[in-house]
Amino acid sequence: MKKTIRFAIIPKVTHPWFDEVNKGAQEQAEILGRELQLNIVVDYMAPSVADPEEQQSLLNKALDNRVQGIALDPLESIENITVIHEVKKQNVPLLLFDSRSSDPGLTSIGTNFAEQGITAAKRLLELIDYTGKVAVMQGFPTAPNHKERYDAQLGLLRKYPEISLVEGGIDYDDIDTAFREAAAVISVHPDLKGYLCCDASGPIGIAKAVKESGKSGSIKIVGMDGIKPILQAIKEGLIDSSAASNPNLQGSMSILMLWQASLGAKTPPFIDTGVDLITQENIDSFMVDDE
């Protein structure tokens, strides 16, 4: 009988972006298991809503299941997650994905989130000729990666005196909330020229709100990430472009690093999975796997 190794993937929330993380994790587990003659099980444990308490409850559940490693995308600073102390006490390998950690002993897998936010903001500035009203929608305010993107975008936009910043709402990593927030912003600011966001829920909700307001084309949207609904919206012209990370690779590398850590091997402090700017010009190359 094959030996069973069990890992847990705990994302921020149930969401199509994290489905891609899970897909990459499951594929890596299958490859490793086949080559090493092991039964590698990945428990994908997604909170039903983006809630720090529910996420901590799932961390406790993973410990109860006696997993050999946990990959976490935290909803708040790692220092504020009390369950982490119990994870360390039990010597269960832990890494972060889609996030960065201030703990040098904790491996993080993701991208340079400030760079990702700036890439999107630069694109939007070019589209609107560096002038006019711009809204930036926040994601989950305490999520480290969302905050890095948001702060970086605001920092760049404030350097241009002819850009007028307006509150873009908070989506809490929920598509329906993003739609409602964007609809309200557009109603208050009918002369809005551009919209940015900090997560993969934002552009989907914003695109729907812009379309329903009849302002498709006049409000330029530059999104975040490249899951199928965002790619389709770029293809249709509802979203101009998007600064995308690679969730599939993040899931894959999470399992690979947890396997290494479970053996006692030292893992790198950070693995950068890169940023792609997806536009009308290159959209087809990103949609190949979805057709």
N, C-alpha and C positions, 0 to 999 in steps of 0.2 A: 504494500500500500504506500502511495506517495505521501511524503510529509506535507502538511498544510501550513502555509504562512498566511497570516491575515493582516491586511492593512486597512486603514480607514481614510476616506477622503471626505472632509467636512467643508463645504463651500459656504458662502454668505447666505444663499437662499436658493429655492427652486427656480431655475432660470435656464433658457436655452444656451446661454454662454457656458454655464457650468455643466450642461449636458455634454458639451464638447470636451471639457476637462475630463469628465468621467469616461468618455469614449477613448481618449488617449491613454488614460490610466488602465482601462480594461485591456486595451491592445498590448500595452507594455507588459502587463501581468501575464497575458497569454504567451507572449514571446519568451519571457524569462522562465515561466513554468515549463514550457516545452523544451527549452535548451538545458535547463537545470534539473529536469525530472522532478518538479515540485508542483504542488497544487497551491497556486497563489490566488487568494481570494481578496477582492477589493470591495469593502463595504462602502457604498456611496450613501452618505448620511446628510441629506440636504434639509435645512430648516424650511418649514412651510412659508414663513415670512422672515424678512430680515430683522431678526430680534436677537440681541446679544445674550439674553437669558436662555433662549431656546438653543442657541449655538453652544453655550456652556453645558447645557443639559445633554446635548449630543456628544460632547467631549467626555462627559462622565459615562455615558452609555458605551462609548468606544472602549474606555478603560475596563468597564464591566465585562465587555466581550473579549477581553484579553488580547487585543490586537498587538502586533509586533511593531507597529509604527503608525503615525498619524500625520496627514497632510492637511493643513488648516488655512483657509482664507479668512482672516479675522475681521469681525465687524467693528472692532475697536482696537486701540493700542494693546499690544501683547502684554504690556505691564499691568493692564487693568483686567486681565482675564485670570481670575483667581484659580480656576481649575488647572492652569498651567503648572502650579506648584505641585499638584498631585501627579501630573504627568511626569514631571522631573523626579519626584520621589519614587515613582515606580520604574524609573529608568526606561520609559517607553520613548523611542526615537520620535522627535517631532520636527517638522519643517513647515515653512510657510510657502504658499503659492499665491500668485497674483498680489503680492505684498512685499514689503521690505521690513526688516527687523533691526532694532537698535542693538540687539544682543549679538555680538560677533560670533558666538558659538552656535547660533541657530541658522541653518541654511534657509535661504529664501530663493524662490524661483519666480521669475516674472520678467518685467521690463523696467526700463527707466521711466517711471510714471510721470515725472516732471517733463522729461523730453517728449513723452507721448502727448501730454497736454499742450505743450508749446507747439508741437508739429501741427496739431489741429488748429490752434489759434493763429499761427502764421498763415495757414491755408485760408482761413476765413478773412483775415485782414486783406490778403491779396484779392479775394473775391469781391469785397465791398470797397476797394480802393482806399482803405485806411480811414474811412469816415462813416459816421452814422451810429445808430443805436444798436448795441449788441447785448444779448441776454446770455448768461451762463447758468445752466441748471446744475445744481449740486446732486450728488448721488446719495449715499448713506453718509451723513456728515462726519461720523467718527471713524469710518473705514479709512485706514491709512492711505491706500492707493487712490481712493476717490479724492481725498483732501489734497494729496500731492498734485494731482492733475488740476484741481480747481484753483489752488493757490498759484500754480505756475501760469495758468491761463490769465488769471486776474493780473498777475505781475507783469505779463507782457502787454496786455491790452491797455493798462494804465500808462504805458510809455507813449501812447499816441493821443495827443490833445484833442484831435477831432473825433475820437471814439467816445461815445456816451454809454457808460455801463448801466444796465438796469438789472434788477433782481430777476433771476430766471426760474425761481422755484426750487423745490427739493423733491426728488422722485423716490427716495428711500429704496432704490434698486427695484422699482416696480413699474412695469410698462403702463398700466392703467393710471397710476398716479402721475407719471410723466405726462401723459396725454392731458389730464385735467389741469395740471400746473401750467403746461405750455399754453393751453387754450385760454386760461385766465390772463397770462402775461400778454398774449397777442391781443386780447380784447382791450387791455389797458394801454398798450403801446401799438396802435395800428401802423405806425411808421417804422416799426422794427425792421432792421436790415439783415441781422445775422443772429444765429443761435448756436451755442456750443453746449457741451455736456461733459459728464465725468464718468459715465459708465455705459454699459450696453443696453440699459433700459431707456435711457434718455432719448437717443435718436429715433427709436421706434415710436415712442409716444409723441415726441415733437413733430415728427413727419406727419403723423395722423392729424394732429392739431392744425398744422400749417395747411394741409390739404383741405380739411373741413372748413377752414377760414377763407378759402379761395385765394390764398396768397402763395401758392406753389410757384417757385421761381423768384418771387420778389423778396422772400425771406430765405437767405442762404443758410443751409444747415451743414455743419461739419460735425460728424459723429465720432463715436468712440467704439472701437472694435469692429469685427467683421463676421458676425454670425449671419445666418441665412436671411432673416428678415431685413437686416441692414443692407446686405448685398443686393437684395431685390429692390429696395428703395433707391439705392444708388443707380441701379440699372434703369429704373423707371424715371429717374431724374428728380425724385422727391427729396433725396439727400444728395448734396453735391459730392461729398467725399467722407472718408473716415480714417482716423489714425488707429490702426488695428494691432492688437497683441495676438498671441498664438495660444489659445486655450488648450488645444489638442496636445501641443508640445509640452505645455505646463503640466498636464496630467501625466503624460508619459515620463517626463523627467522626475516628477514627484515619486512615482513608484520605483524608478531606477535608484534614486537617492535613498529612499527608505530601505530598499533592499541592501544597499551598501552600509547604511547606518546600522541595520539589524545585525550585520556581521561584525560590527565594531570598527568599521573603516571610517576614516575622517572624510567628511564631505565639504565641498567648497562653501564659503559664506554666501555667495550669490551666483546664480545662473541666469544670464540675460537671454531671454527668448526673442528679443527684437521687436521693432515697430515697423509696420508697413503702412504707407499712405495709399489707400485704395481710392481710385478716381474713376471717372467715366472711361479714361484712356486704358486702364489696366484691369477693369472689373471682370472681364471674361476669364482672365487667368486665375482669379480667386473663386469663380463660380464653377469651375470644372468639376469638382467633387460633388456639387449639389445638383447637377443636371441629371 
